[in-house]
């Protein structure tokens, strides 16, 4: 099975955690090399009848300003998928019931690992209302 197919299965767990209001955070980590993009974070914004996420791109260089966007879950999927494999080799889903890690190994194969939850409660993203 290609890592793309397995990643789609992983993303189904992301969507399920949102539907069940267990989604706490999603983080992309472990890069190939040292690209300027250091991390991608996805934090929940729950509001009545609507769900959005705050997607934050964090950069290594102090010359590059971090970027934050309020997106739908599907829009964030496209951003995460775009950075998968190059440069990020892992995506961590944190929920209130379990942590799920998606990894791509050196041969390009994907795997999904489940662990005990890191977060007991959901902390919504802080949104600047400039």
Backbone atoms as SQL, in Angstrom:
CREATE TABLE atoms (id INTEGER PRIMARY KEY, chain TEXT, resi INTEGER, resn TEXT, atom TEXT, x REAL, y REAL, z REAL);
INSERT INTO atoms VALUES
  (1, 'A', 1, 'UNK', 'N', 0.851, -1.181, 0.000),
  (2, 'A', 1, 'UNK', 'CA', 0.000, 0.000, 0.000),
  (3, 'A', 1, 'UNK', 'C', 0.899, 1.247, 0.000),
  (4, 'A', 2, 'UNK', 'N', 0.588, 2.197, -0.856),
  (5, 'A', 2, 'UNK', 'CA', 1.379, 3.423, -0.934),
  (6, 'A', 2, 'UNK', 'C', 1.144, 4.275, 0.314),
  (7, 'A', 3, 'UNK', 'N', 2.113, 5.127, 0.622),
  (8, 'A', 3, 'UNK', 'CA', 1.933, 5.966, 1.806),
  (9, 'A', 3, 'UNK', 'C', 0.763, 6.926, 1.621),
  (10, 'A', 4, 'UNK', 'N', 0.449, 7.287, 0.357),
  (11, 'A', 4, 'UNK', 'CA', -0.679, 8.182, 0.115),
  (12, 'A', 4, 'UNK', 'C', -1.999, 7.551, 0.542),
  (13, 'A', 5, 'UNK', 'N', -2.180, 6.259, 0.207),
  (14, 'A', 5, 'UNK', 'CA', -3.407, 5.559, 0.595),
  (15, 'A', 5, 'UNK', 'C', -3.511, 5.457, 2.111),
  (16, 'A', 6, 'UNK', 'N', -2.386, 5.138, 2.750),
  (17, 'A', 6, 'UNK', 'CA', -2.380, 5.030, 4.207),
  (18, 'A', 6, 'UNK', 'C', -2.619, 6.394, 4.850),
  (19, 'A', 7, 'UNK', 'N', -2.076, 7.450, 4.240),
  (20, 'A', 7, 'UNK', 'CA', -2.310, 8.798, 4.770),
  (21, 'A', 7, 'UNK', 'C', -3.796, 9.141, 4.693),
  (22, 'A', 8, 'UNK', 'N', -4.469, 8.731, 3.628),
  (23, 'A', 8, 'UNK', 'CA', -5.921, 8.973, 3.528),
  (24, 'A', 8, 'UNK', 'C', -6.661, 8.275, 4.662),
  (25, 'A', 9, 'UNK', 'N', -6.215, 7.067, 5.043),
  (26, 'A', 9, 'UNK', 'CA', -6.817, 6.367, 6.184),
  (27, 'A', 9, 'UNK', 'C', -6.554, 7.139, 7.482),
  (28, 'A', 10, 'UNK', 'N', -5.332, 7.642, 7.616),
  (29, 'A', 10, 'UNK', 'CA', -4.982, 8.468, 8.775),
  (30, 'A', 10, 'UNK', 'C', -5.892, 9.693, 8.834),
  (31, 'A', 11, 'UNK', 'N', -6.113, 10.350, 7.679),
  (32, 'A', 11, 'UNK', 'CA', -6.933, 11.565, 7.658),
  (33, 'A', 11, 'UNK', 'C', -8.386, 11.260, 8.025),
  (34, 'A', 12, 'UNK', 'N', -8.857, 10.054, 7.741),
  (35, 'A', 12, 'UNK', 'CA', -10.206, 9.663, 8.173),
  (36, 'A', 12, 'UNK', 'C', -10.299, 9.700, 9.693),
  (37, 'A', 13, 'UNK', 'N', -9.203, 9.333, 10.384),
  (38, 'A', 13, 'UNK', 'CA', -9.192, 9.406, 11.847),
  (39, 'A', 13, 'UNK', 'C', -9.215, 10.860, 12.308),
  (40, 'A', 14, 'UNK', 'N', -8.559, 11.744, 11.547),
  (41, 'A', 14, 'UNK', 'CA', -8.600, 13.172, 11.860),
  (42, 'A', 14, 'UNK', 'C', -10.048, 13.658, 11.780),
  (43, 'A', 15, 'UNK', 'N', -10.728, 13.354, 10.667),
  (44, 'A', 15, 'UNK', 'CA', -12.116, 13.798, 10.480),
  (45, 'A', 15, 'UNK', 'C', -13.034, 13.222, 11.558),
  (46, 'A', 16, 'UNK', 'N', -12.829, 11.958, 11.893),
  (47, 'A', 16, 'UNK', 'CA', -13.641, 11.316, 12.931),
  (48, 'A', 16, 'UNK', 'C', -13.440, 12.014, 14.278),
  (49, 'A', 17, 'UNK', 'N', -12.196, 12.375, 14.589),
  (50, 'A', 17, 'UNK', 'CA', -11.931, 13.046, 15.871),
  (51, 'A', 17, 'UNK', 'C', -12.595, 14.418, 15.917),
  (52, 'A', 18, 'UNK', 'N', -12.681, 15.099, 14.776),
  (53, 'A', 18, 'UNK', 'CA', -13.365, 16.393, 14.715),
  (54, 'A', 18, 'UNK', 'C', -14.864, 16.194, 14.926),
  (55, 'A', 19, 'UNK', 'N', -15.447, 15.221, 14.230),
  (56, 'A', 19, 'UNK', 'CA', -16.884, 14.955, 14.352),
  (57, 'A', 19, 'UNK', 'C', -17.268, 14.606, 15.782),
  (58, 'A', 20, 'UNK', 'N', -16.376, 13.898, 16.477),
  (59, 'A', 20, 'UNK', 'CA', -16.649, 13.477, 17.852),
  (60, 'A', 20, 'UNK', 'C', -16.126, 14.471, 18.882),
  (61, 'A', 21, 'UNK', 'N', -15.647, 15.636, 18.399),
  (62, 'A', 21, 'UNK', 'CA', -15.121, 16.712, 19.237),
  (63, 'A', 21, 'UNK', 'C', -14.013, 16.232, 20.172),
  (64, 'A', 22, 'UNK', 'N', -13.103, 15.406, 19.620),
  (65, 'A', 22, 'UNK', 'CA', -11.940, 14.905, 20.358),
  (66, 'A', 22, 'UNK', 'C', -10.634, 15.482, 19.801),
  (67, 'A', 23, 'UNK', 'N', -10.698, 16.202, 18.680),
  (68, 'A', 23, 'UNK', 'CA', -9.510, 16.730, 18.010),
  (69, 'A', 23, 'UNK', 'C', -8.865, 17.821, 18.857),
  (70, 'A', 24, 'UNK', 'N', -7.585, 17.627, 19.216),
  (71, 'A', 24, 'UNK', 'CA', -6.884, 18.620, 20.029),
  (72, 'A', 24, 'UNK', 'C', -5.850, 19.395, 19.213),
  (73, 'A', 25, 'UNK', 'N', -5.118, 18.696, 18.319),
  (74, 'A', 25, 'UNK', 'CA', -4.043, 19.361, 17.587),
  (75, 'A', 25, 'UNK', 'C', -3.467, 18.390, 16.560),
  (76, 'A', 26, 'UNK', 'N', -2.875, 18.952, 15.513),
  (77, 'A', 26, 'UNK', 'CA', -2.164, 18.154, 14.518),
  (78, 'A', 26, 'UNK', 'C', -0.837, 18.863, 14.260),
  (79, 'A', 27, 'UNK', 'N', 0.234, 18.104, 14.225),
  (80, 'A', 27, 'UNK', 'CA', 1.571, 18.667, 14.040),
  (81, 'A', 27, 'UNK', 'C', 2.332, 17.876, 12.994),
  (82, 'A', 28, 'UNK', 'N', 2.972, 18.581, 12.077),
  (83, 'A', 28, 'UNK', 'CA', 3.882, 17.931, 11.133),
  (84, 'A', 28, 'UNK', 'C', 5.295, 18.108, 11.683),
  (85, 'A', 29, 'UNK', 'N', 6.063, 17.016, 11.681),
  (86, 'A', 29, 'UNK', 'CA', 7.403, 17.055, 12.249),
  (87, 'A', 29, 'UNK', 'C', 8.340, 16.158, 11.449),
  (88, 'A', 30, 'UNK', 'N', 9.576, 16.092, 11.896),
  (89, 'A', 30, 'UNK', 'CA', 10.634, 15.287, 11.291),
  (90, 'A', 30, 'UNK', 'C', 10.776, 15.580, 9.803),
  (91, 'A', 31, 'UNK', 'N', 11.644, 16.534, 9.511),
  (92, 'A', 31, 'UNK', 'CA', 11.854, 16.958, 8.129),
  (93, 'A', 31, 'UNK', 'C', 13.034, 16.244, 7.498),
  (94, 'A', 32, 'UNK', 'N', 13.040, 16.240, 6.178),
  (95, 'A', 32, 'UNK', 'CA', 14.176, 15.775, 5.409),
  (96, 'A', 32, 'UNK', 'C', 15.091, 16.987, 5.260),
  (97, 'A', 33, 'UNK', 'N', 16.318, 16.903, 5.772),
  (98, 'A', 33, 'UNK', 'CA', 17.221, 18.039, 5.702),
  (99, 'A', 33, 'UNK', 'C', 16.811, 19.127, 6.676),
  (100, 'A', 34, 'UNK', 'N', 17.215, 20.360, 6.381),
  (101, 'A', 34, 'UNK', 'CA', 16.874, 21.506, 7.229),
  (102, 'A', 34, 'UNK', 'C', 16.196, 22.579, 6.395),
  (103, 'A', 35, 'UNK', 'N', 14.965, 22.330, 5.946),
  (104, 'A', 35, 'UNK', 'CA', 14.263, 23.353, 5.166),
  (105, 'A', 35, 'UNK', 'C', 13.897, 24.542, 6.045),
  (106, 'A', 36, 'UNK', 'N', 13.588, 25.654, 5.406),
  (107, 'A', 36, 'UNK', 'CA', 13.198, 26.845, 6.157),
  (108, 'A', 36, 'UNK', 'C', 11.894, 26.621, 6.927),
  (109, 'A', 37, 'UNK', 'N', 10.974, 25.839, 6.364),
  (110, 'A', 37, 'UNK', 'CA', 9.720, 25.530, 7.057),
  (111, 'A', 37, 'UNK', 'C', 10.009, 24.491, 8.137),
  (112, 'A', 38, 'UNK', 'N', 9.868, 24.878, 9.395),
  (113, 'A', 38, 'UNK', 'CA', 10.246, 24.015, 10.521),
  (114, 'A', 38, 'UNK', 'C', 9.098, 23.149, 11.016),
  (115, 'A', 39, 'UNK', 'N', 7.895, 23.711, 11.108),
  (116, 'A', 39, 'UNK', 'CA', 6.730, 22.977, 11.610),
  (117, 'A', 39, 'UNK', 'C', 5.462, 23.474, 10.941),
  (118, 'A', 40, 'UNK', 'N', 4.472, 22.593, 10.925),
  (119, 'A', 40, 'UNK', 'CA', 3.110, 22.958, 10.531),
  (120, 'A', 40, 'UNK', 'C', 2.217, 22.518, 11.686),
  (121, 'A', 41, 'UNK', 'N', 1.427, 23.442, 12.213),
  (122, 'A', 41, 'UNK', 'CA', 0.518, 23.147, 13.312),
  (123, 'A', 41, 'UNK', 'C', -0.917, 23.408, 12.872),
  (124, 'A', 42, 'UNK', 'N', -1.831, 22.542, 13.289),
  (125, 'A', 42, 'UNK', 'CA', -3.258, 22.720, 13.020),
  (126, 'A', 42, 'UNK', 'C', -3.970, 22.631, 14.364),
  (127, 'A', 43, 'UNK', 'N', -4.629, 23.734, 14.746),
  (128, 'A', 43, 'UNK', 'CA', -5.344, 23.794, 16.024),
  (129, 'A', 43, 'UNK', 'C', -6.827, 24.017, 15.763),
  (130, 'A', 44, 'UNK', 'N', -7.687, 23.465, 16.612),
  (131, 'A', 44, 'UNK', 'CA', -9.137, 23.591, 16.380),
  (132, 'A', 44, 'UNK', 'C', -9.704, 24.957, 16.754),
  (133, 'A', 45, 'UNK', 'N', -10.724, 25.325, 16.006),
  (134, 'A', 45, 'UNK', 'CA', -11.556, 26.484, 16.347),
  (135, 'A', 45, 'UNK', 'C', -12.994, 25.970, 16.285),
  (136, 'A', 46, 'UNK', 'N', -13.532, 25.583, 17.428),
  (137, 'A', 46, 'UNK', 'CA', -14.908, 25.096, 17.492),
  (138, 'A', 46, 'UNK', 'C', -15.827, 26.279, 17.709),
  (139, 'A', 47, 'UNK', 'N', -16.855, 26.380, 16.902),
  (140, 'A', 47, 'UNK', 'CA', -17.887, 27.381, 17.135),
  (141, 'A', 47, 'UNK', 'C', -19.222, 26.719, 16.843),
  (142, 'A', 48, 'UNK', 'N', -20.280, 27.340, 17.262),
  (143, 'A', 48, 'UNK', 'CA', -21.599, 26.731, 17.144),
  (144, 'A', 48, 'UNK', 'C', -21.931, 26.393, 15.694),
  (145, 'A', 49, 'UNK', 'N', -22.066, 25.099, 15.411),
  (146, 'A', 49, 'UNK', 'CA', -22.451, 24.644, 14.079),
  (147, 'A', 49, 'UNK', 'C', -21.375, 24.748, 13.021),
  (148, 'A', 50, 'UNK', 'N', -20.156, 25.152, 13.401),
  (149, 'A', 50, 'UNK', 'CA', -19.098, 25.341, 12.416),
  (150, 'A', 50, 'UNK', 'C', -17.778, 24.894, 13.025),
  (151, 'A', 51, 'UNK', 'N', -16.904, 24.360, 12.200),
  (152, 'A', 51, 'UNK', 'CA', -15.579, 23.967, 12.663),
  (153, 'A', 51, 'UNK', 'C', -14.546, 24.484, 11.677),
  (154, 'A', 52, 'UNK', 'N', -13.593, 25.189, 12.203),
  (155, 'A', 52, 'UNK', 'CA', -12.464, 25.681, 11.410),
  (156, 'A', 52, 'UNK', 'C', -11.196, 25.317, 12.158),
  (157, 'A', 53, 'UNK', 'N', -10.072, 25.491, 11.482),
  (158, 'A', 53, 'UNK', 'CA', -8.789, 25.271, 12.133),
  (159, 'A', 53, 'UNK', 'C', -7.905, 26.491, 11.909),
  (160, 'A', 54, 'UNK', 'N', -6.968, 26.678, 12.825),
  (161, 'A', 54, 'UNK', 'CA', -5.939, 27.683, 12.645),
  (162, 'A', 54, 'UNK', 'C', -4.692, 26.920, 12.210),
  (163, 'A', 55, 'UNK', 'N', -4.272, 27.164, 10.987),
  (164, 'A', 55, 'UNK', 'CA', -3.088, 26.504, 10.443),
  (165, 'A', 55, 'UNK', 'C', -1.918, 27.462, 10.552),
  (166, 'A', 56, 'UNK', 'N', -0.861, 27.017, 11.223),
  (167, 'A', 56, 'UNK', 'CA', 0.307, 27.872, 11.425),
  (168, 'A', 56, 'UNK', 'C', 1.524, 27.231, 10.777),
  (169, 'A', 57, 'UNK', 'N', 2.213, 28.004, 9.948),
  (170, 'A', 57, 'UNK', 'CA', 3.469, 27.588, 9.345),
  (171, 'A', 57, 'UNK', 'C', 4.572, 28.296, 10.121),
  (172, 'A', 58, 'UNK', 'N', 5.446, 27.513, 10.753),
  (173, 'A', 58, 'UNK', 'CA', 6.541, 28.091, 11.540),
  (174, 'A', 58, 'UNK', 'C', 7.847, 27.882, 10.787),
  (175, 'A', 59, 'UNK', 'N', 8.605, 28.970, 10.642),
  (176, 'A', 59, 'UNK', 'CA', 9.839, 28.950, 9.863),
  (177, 'A', 59, 'UNK', 'C', 11.072, 29.028, 10.757),
  (178, 'A', 60, 'UNK', 'N', 12.188, 28.458, 10.277),
  (179, 'A', 60, 'UNK', 'CA', 13.459, 28.509, 11.003),
  (180, 'A', 60, 'UNK', 'C', 14.061, 29.904, 10.973),
  (181, 'A', 61, 'UNK', 'N', 14.078, 30.498, 9.799),
  (182, 'A', 61, 'UNK', 'CA', 14.716, 31.798, 9.604),
  (183, 'A', 61, 'UNK', 'C', 13.932, 32.895, 10.309),
  (184, 'A', 62, 'UNK', 'N', 14.646, 33.733, 11.024),
  (185, 'A', 62, 'UNK', 'CA', 13.998, 34.873, 11.674),
  (186, 'A', 62, 'UNK', 'C', 13.565, 35.910, 10.637),
  (187, 'A', 63, 'UNK', 'N', 14.111, 35.790, 9.427),
  (188, 'A', 63, 'UNK', 'CA', 13.749, 36.709, 8.339),
  (189, 'A', 63, 'UNK', 'C', 12.403, 36.362, 7.718),
  (190, 'A', 64, 'UNK', 'N', 11.935, 35.131, 7.947),
  (191, 'A', 64, 'UNK', 'CA', 10.654, 34.694, 7.398),
  (192, 'A', 64, 'UNK', 'C', 9.624, 34.700, 8.518),
  (193, 'A', 65, 'UNK', 'N', 8.597, 35.497, 8.352),
  (194, 'A', 65, 'UNK', 'CA', 7.557, 35.597, 9.373),
  (195, 'A', 65, 'UNK', 'C', 6.650, 34.363, 9.331),
  (196, 'A', 66, 'UNK', 'N', 6.329, 33.825, 10.512),
  (197, 'A', 66, 'UNK', 'CA', 5.388, 32.707, 10.593),
  (198, 'A', 66, 'UNK', 'C', 4.057, 33.146, 9.998),
  (199, 'A', 67, 'UNK', 'N', 3.323, 32.181, 9.410),
  (200, 'A', 67, 'UNK', 'CA', 2.036, 32.499, 8.788),
  (201, 'A', 67, 'UNK', 'C', 0.927, 31.731, 9.490),
  (202, 'A', 68, 'UNK', 'N', -0.199, 32.401, 9.663),
  (203, 'A', 68, 'UNK', 'CA', -1.379, 31.774, 10.251),
  (204, 'A', 68, 'UNK', 'C', -2.574, 32.030, 9.351),
  (205, 'A', 69, 'UNK', 'N', -3.363, 30.964, 9.134),
  (206, 'A', 69, 'UNK', 'CA', -4.578, 31.085, 8.332),
  (207, 'A', 69, 'UNK', 'C', -5.701, 30.308, 8.995),
  (208, 'A', 70, 'UNK', 'N', -6.896, 30.872, 8.962),
  (209, 'A', 70, 'UNK', 'CA', -8.085, 30.174, 9.421),
  (210, 'A', 70, 'UNK', 'C', -8.663, 29.446, 8.212),
  (211, 'A', 71, 'UNK', 'N', -8.755, 28.116, 8.306),
  (212, 'A', 71, 'UNK', 'CA', -9.169, 27.291, 7.173),
  (213, 'A', 71, 'UNK', 'C', -10.225, 26.277, 7.581),
  (214, 'A', 72, 'UNK', 'N', -10.877, 25.678, 6.584),
  (215, 'A', 72, 'UNK', 'CA', -11.721, 24.515, 6.847),
  (216, 'A', 72, 'UNK', 'C', -10.797, 23.316, 7.023),
  (217, 'A', 73, 'UNK', 'N', -11.329, 22.235, 7.522),
  (218, 'A', 73, 'UNK', 'CA', -10.528, 21.025, 7.688),
  (219, 'A', 73, 'UNK', 'C', -10.031, 20.520, 6.339),
  (220, 'A', 74, 'UNK', 'N', -10.884, 20.575, 5.321),
  (221, 'A', 74, 'UNK', 'CA', -10.477, 20.103, 3.989),
  (222, 'A', 74, 'UNK', 'C', -9.383, 20.982, 3.392),
  (223, 'A', 75, 'UNK', 'N', -9.449, 22.278, 3.607),
  (224, 'A', 75, 'UNK', 'CA', -8.388, 23.165, 3.127),
  (225, 'A', 75, 'UNK', 'C', -7.071, 22.846, 3.828),
  (226, 'A', 76, 'UNK', 'N', -7.138, 22.552, 5.127),
  (227, 'A', 76, 'UNK', 'CA', -5.914, 22.208, 5.857),
  (228, 'A', 76, 'UNK', 'C', -5.352, 20.874, 5.373),
  (229, 'A', 77, 'UNK', 'N', -6.226, 19.948, 4.972),
  (230, 'A', 77, 'UNK', 'CA', -5.785, 18.662, 4.418),
  (231, 'A', 77, 'UNK', 'C', -4.902, 18.895, 3.196),
  (232, 'A', 78, 'UNK', 'N', -5.303, 19.801, 2.322),
  (233, 'A', 78, 'UNK', 'CA', -4.528, 20.087, 1.112),
  (234, 'A', 78, 'UNK', 'C', -3.146, 20.648, 1.457),
  (235, 'A', 79, 'UNK', 'N', -3.073, 21.512, 2.460),
  (236, 'A', 79, 'UNK', 'CA', -1.787, 22.075, 2.868),
  (237, 'A', 79, 'UNK', 'C', -0.900, 20.986, 3.470),
  (238, 'A', 80, 'UNK', 'N', -1.463, 20.189, 4.359),
  (239, 'A', 80, 'UNK', 'CA', -0.691, 19.115, 4.994),
  (240, 'A', 80, 'UNK', 'C', -0.204, 18.126, 3.938),
  (241, 'A', 81, 'UNK', 'N', -1.087, 17.729, 3.053),
  (242, 'A', 81, 'UNK', 'CA', -0.727, 16.765, 1.997),
  (243, 'A', 81, 'UNK', 'C', 0.393, 17.314, 1.110),
  (244, 'A', 82, 'UNK', 'N', 0.362, 18.612, 0.836),
  (245, 'A', 82, 'UNK', 'CA', 1.370, 19.246, -0.015),
  (246, 'A', 82, 'UNK', 'C', 2.770, 19.142, 0.595),
  (247, 'A', 83, 'UNK', 'N', 2.861, 19.189, 1.924),
  (248, 'A', 83, 'UNK', 'CA', 4.158, 19.156, 2.607),
  (249, 'A', 83, 'UNK', 'C', 4.566, 17.750, 3.032),
  (250, 'A', 84, 'UNK', 'N', 3.720, 16.768, 2.780),
  (251, 'A', 84, 'UNK', 'CA', 4.000, 15.398, 3.176),
  (252, 'A', 84, 'UNK', 'C', 5.094, 14.801, 2.300),
  (253, 'A', 85, 'UNK', 'N', 6.037, 14.137, 2.883),
  (254, 'A', 85, 'UNK', 'CA', 7.176, 13.502, 2.225),
  (255, 'A', 85, 'UNK', 'C', 8.283, 14.502, 1.921),
  (256, 'A', 86, 'UNK', 'N', 7.933, 15.690, 1.449),
  (257, 'A', 86, 'UNK', 'CA', 8.925, 16.734, 1.208),
  (258, 'A', 86, 'UNK', 'C', 8.384, 18.030, 1.763),
  (259, 'A', 87, 'UNK', 'N', 8.790, 18.491, 2.892),
  (260, 'A', 87, 'UNK', 'CA', 9.912, 17.998, 3.664),
  (261, 'A', 87, 'UNK', 'C', 9.548, 17.134, 4.877),
  (262, 'A', 88, 'UNK', 'N', 8.257, 16.966, 5.211),
  (263, 'A', 88, 'UNK', 'CA', 7.901, 16.302, 6.468),
  (264, 'A', 88, 'UNK', 'C', 7.654, 14.805, 6.297),
  (265, 'A', 89, 'UNK', 'N', 8.195, 14.035, 7.249),
  (266, 'A', 89, 'UNK', 'CA', 8.044, 12.581, 7.212),
  (267, 'A', 89, 'UNK', 'C', 7.077, 12.054, 8.260),
  (268, 'A', 90, 'UNK', 'N', 6.561, 12.912, 9.117),
  (269, 'A', 90, 'UNK', 'CA', 5.593, 12.434, 10.103),
  (270, 'A', 90, 'UNK', 'C', 4.533, 13.493, 10.397),
  (271, 'A', 91, 'UNK', 'N', 3.350, 12.990, 10.719),
  (272, 'A', 91, 'UNK', 'CA', 2.218, 13.837, 11.102),
  (273, 'A', 91, 'UNK', 'C', 1.646, 13.239, 12.380),
  (274, 'A', 92, 'UNK', 'N', 1.496, 14.053, 13.403),
  (275, 'A', 92, 'UNK', 'CA', 0.986, 13.584, 14.685),
  (276, 'A', 92, 'UNK', 'C', -0.388, 14.179, 14.940),
  (277, 'A', 93, 'UNK', 'N', -1.351, 13.302, 15.170),
  (278, 'A', 93, 'UNK', 'CA', -2.714, 13.700, 15.515),
  (279, 'A', 93, 'UNK', 'C', -2.882, 13.508, 17.017),
  (280, 'A', 94, 'UNK', 'N', -3.223, 14.580, 17.706),
  (281, 'A', 94, 'UNK', 'CA', -3.471, 14.512, 19.137),
  (282, 'A', 94, 'UNK', 'C', -4.974, 14.642, 19.365),
  (283, 'A', 95, 'UNK', 'N', -5.559, 13.655, 20.036),
  (284, 'A', 95, 'UNK', 'CA', -6.973, 13.715, 20.402),
  (285, 'A', 95, 'UNK', 'C', -7.076, 13.482, 21.907),
  (286, 'A', 96, 'UNK', 'N', -8.255, 13.622, 22.430),
  (287, 'A', 96, 'UNK', 'CA', -8.436, 13.415, 23.870),
  (288, 'A', 96, 'UNK', 'C', -8.519, 11.935, 24.238),
  (289, 'A', 97, 'UNK', 'N', -8.589, 11.049, 23.227),
  (290, 'A', 97, 'UNK', 'CA', -8.668, 9.613, 23.525),
  (291, 'A', 97, 'UNK', 'C', -7.443, 8.824, 23.081),
  (292, 'A', 98, 'UNK', 'N', -6.669, 9.376, 22.130),
  (293, 'A', 98, 'UNK', 'CA', -5.451, 8.699, 21.682),
  (294, 'A', 98, 'UNK', 'C', -4.622, 9.654, 20.831),
  (295, 'A', 99, 'UNK', 'N', -3.344, 9.340, 20.723),
  (296, 'A', 99, 'UNK', 'CA', -2.460, 10.034, 19.791),
  (297, 'A', 99, 'UNK', 'C', -2.208, 9.083, 18.637),
  (298, 'A', 100, 'UNK', 'N', -2.225, 9.603, 17.417),
  (299, 'A', 100, 'UNK', 'CA', -2.009, 8.783, 16.236),
  (300, 'A', 100, 'UNK', 'C', -0.877, 9.417, 15.432),
  (301, 'A', 101, 'UNK', 'N', 0.135, 8.612, 15.110),
  (302, 'A', 101, 'UNK', 'CA', 1.274, 9.107, 14.354),
  (303, 'A', 101, 'UNK', 'C', 1.334, 8.421, 13.002),
  (304, 'A', 102, 'UNK', 'N', 1.419, 9.230, 11.948),
  (305, 'A', 102, 'UNK', 'CA', 1.616, 8.731, 10.592),
  (306, 'A', 102, 'UNK', 'C', 3.070, 9.018, 10.226),
  (307, 'A', 103, 'UNK', 'N', 3.806, 7.976, 9.779),
  (308, 'A', 103, 'UNK', 'CA', 5.217, 8.139, 9.421),
  (309, 'A', 103, 'UNK', 'C', 5.492, 7.574, 8.042),
  (310, 'A', 104, 'UNK', 'N', 6.454, 8.198, 7.373),
  (311, 'A', 104, 'UNK', 'CA', 6.963, 7.684, 6.101),
  (312, 'A', 104, 'UNK', 'C', 8.424, 7.309, 6.337),
  (313, 'A', 105, 'UNK', 'N', 8.787, 6.051, 6.030),
  (314, 'A', 105, 'UNK', 'CA', 10.175, 5.640, 6.252),
  (315, 'A', 105, 'UNK', 'C', 11.050, 5.972, 5.045),
  (316, 'A', 106, 'UNK', 'N', 12.331, 5.637, 5.132),
  (317, 'A', 106, 'UNK', 'CA', 13.292, 5.972, 4.072),
  (318, 'A', 106, 'UNK', 'C', 12.954, 5.314, 2.736),
  (319, 'A', 107, 'UNK', 'N', 12.240, 4.198, 2.787),
  (320, 'A', 107, 'UNK', 'CA', 11.858, 3.498, 1.555),
  (321, 'A', 107, 'UNK', 'C', 10.545, 4.027, 0.979),
  (322, 'A', 108, 'UNK', 'N', 9.940, 4.998, 1.652),
  (323, 'A', 108, 'UNK', 'CA', 8.703, 5.594, 1.162),
  (324, 'A', 108, 'UNK', 'C', 7.441, 4.874, 1.602),
  (325, 'A', 109, 'UNK', 'N', 7.573, 3.943, 2.546),
  (326, 'A', 109, 'UNK', 'CA', 6.403, 3.224, 3.049),
  (327, 'A', 109, 'UNK', 'C', 5.829, 3.969, 4.253),
  (328, 'A', 110, 'UNK', 'N', 4.513, 3.966, 4.360),
  (329, 'A', 110, 'UNK', 'CA', 3.849, 4.630, 5.465),
  (330, 'A', 110, 'UNK', 'C', 3.479, 3.672, 6.573),
  (331, 'A', 111, 'UNK', 'N', 3.316, 4.212, 7.774),
  (332, 'A', 111, 'UNK', 'CA', 2.833, 3.416, 8.906),
  (333, 'A', 111, 'UNK', 'C', 2.023, 4.320, 9.823),
  (334, 'A', 112, 'UNK', 'N', 1.122, 3.699, 10.568),
  (335, 'A', 112, 'UNK', 'CA', 0.300, 4.413, 11.542),
  (336, 'A', 112, 'UNK', 'C', 0.497, 3.742, 12.895),
  (337, 'A', 113, 'UNK', 'N', 0.795, 4.557, 13.912),
  (338, 'A', 113, 'UNK', 'CA', 1.023, 4.056, 15.267),
  (339, 'A', 113, 'UNK', 'C', 0.096, 4.815, 16.206),
  (340, 'A', 114, 'UNK', 'N', -0.553, 4.092, 17.126),
  (341, 'A', 114, 'UNK', 'CA', -1.427, 4.721, 18.114),
  (342, 'A', 114, 'UNK', 'C', -0.792, 4.637, 19.491),
  (343, 'A', 115, 'UNK', 'N', -0.948, 5.704, 20.269),
  (344, 'A', 115, 'UNK', 'CA', -0.423, 5.768, 21.629),
  (345, 'A', 115, 'UNK', 'C', -1.466, 6.370, 22.560),
  (346, 'A', 116, 'UNK', 'N', -1.151, 6.366, 23.851),
  (347, 'A', 116, 'UNK', 'CA', -2.049, 6.979, 24.831),
  (348, 'A', 116, 'UNK', 'C', -2.116, 8.475, 24.561),
  (349, 'A', 117, 'UNK', 'N', -3.208, 9.123, 24.929),
  (350, 'A', 117, 'UNK', 'CA', -3.362, 10.547, 24.608),
  (351, 'A', 117, 'UNK', 'C', -2.427, 11.447, 25.409),
  (352, 'A', 118, 'UNK', 'N', -1.953, 12.481, 24.751),
  (353, 'A', 118, 'UNK', 'CA', -1.142, 13.520, 25.391),
  (354, 'A', 118, 'UNK', 'C', -2.042, 14.565, 26.033),
  (355, 'A', 119, 'UNK', 'N', -3.176, 14.854, 25.381),
  (356, 'A', 119, 'UNK', 'CA', -4.093, 15.900, 25.840),
  (357, 'A', 119, 'UNK', 'C', -5.344, 15.293, 26.462),
  (358, 'A', 120, 'UNK', 'N', -5.704, 15.782, 27.643),
  (359, 'A', 120, 'UNK', 'CA', -6.946, 15.349, 28.280),
  (360, 'A', 120, 'UNK', 'C', -8.090, 16.292, 27.915),
  (361, 'A', 121, 'UNK', 'N', -7.729, 17.536, 27.560),
  (362, 'A', 121, 'UNK', 'CA', -8.724, 18.550, 27.226),
  (363, 'A', 121, 'UNK', 'C', -8.320, 19.250, 25.934),
  (364, 'A', 122, 'UNK', 'N', -9.298, 19.800, 25.260),
  (365, 'A', 122, 'UNK', 'CA', -9.051, 20.530, 24.018),
  (366, 'A', 122, 'UNK', 'C', -8.841, 21.998, 24.352),
  (367, 'A', 123, 'UNK', 'N', -7.774, 22.551, 23.818),
  (368, 'A', 123, 'UNK', 'CA', -7.515, 23.985, 23.951),
  (369, 'A', 123, 'UNK', 'C', -7.619, 24.583, 22.558),
  (370, 'A', 124, 'UNK', 'N', -8.598, 25.435, 22.384),
  (371, 'A', 124, 'UNK', 'CA', -8.802, 26.038, 21.068),
  (372, 'A', 124, 'UNK', 'C', -7.678, 27.006, 20.736),
  (373, 'A', 125, 'UNK', 'N', -7.497, 27.205, 19.443),
  (374, 'A', 125, 'UNK', 'CA', -6.478, 28.139, 18.973),
  (375, 'A', 125, 'UNK', 'C', -6.827, 29.558, 19.382),
  (376, 'A', 126, 'UNK', 'N', -5.795, 30.323, 19.693),
  (377, 'A', 126, 'UNK', 'CA', -5.974, 31.743, 19.977),
  (378, 'A', 126, 'UNK', 'C', -5.997, 32.480, 18.648),
  (379, 'A', 127, 'UNK', 'N', -7.026, 33.266, 18.446),
  (380, 'A', 127, 'UNK', 'CA', -7.169, 33.985, 17.167),
  (381, 'A', 127, 'UNK', 'C', -7.025, 35.468, 17.453),
  (382, 'A', 128, 'UNK', 'N', -6.112, 36.083, 16.713),
  (383, 'A', 128, 'UNK', 'CA', -5.966, 37.539, 16.804),
  (384, 'A', 128, 'UNK', 'C', -7.055, 38.184, 15.986),
  (385, 'A', 129, 'UNK', 'N', -7.806, 39.040, 16.581),
  (386, 'A', 129, 'UNK', 'CA', -8.858, 39.763, 15.857),
  (387, 'A', 129, 'UNK', 'C', -8.391, 41.192, 15.622),
  (388, 'A', 130, 'UNK', 'N', -7.419, 41.340, 14.718),
  (389, 'A', 130, 'UNK', 'CA', -6.872, 42.679, 14.418),
  (390, 'A', 130, 'UNK', 'C', -7.868, 43.492, 13.658);
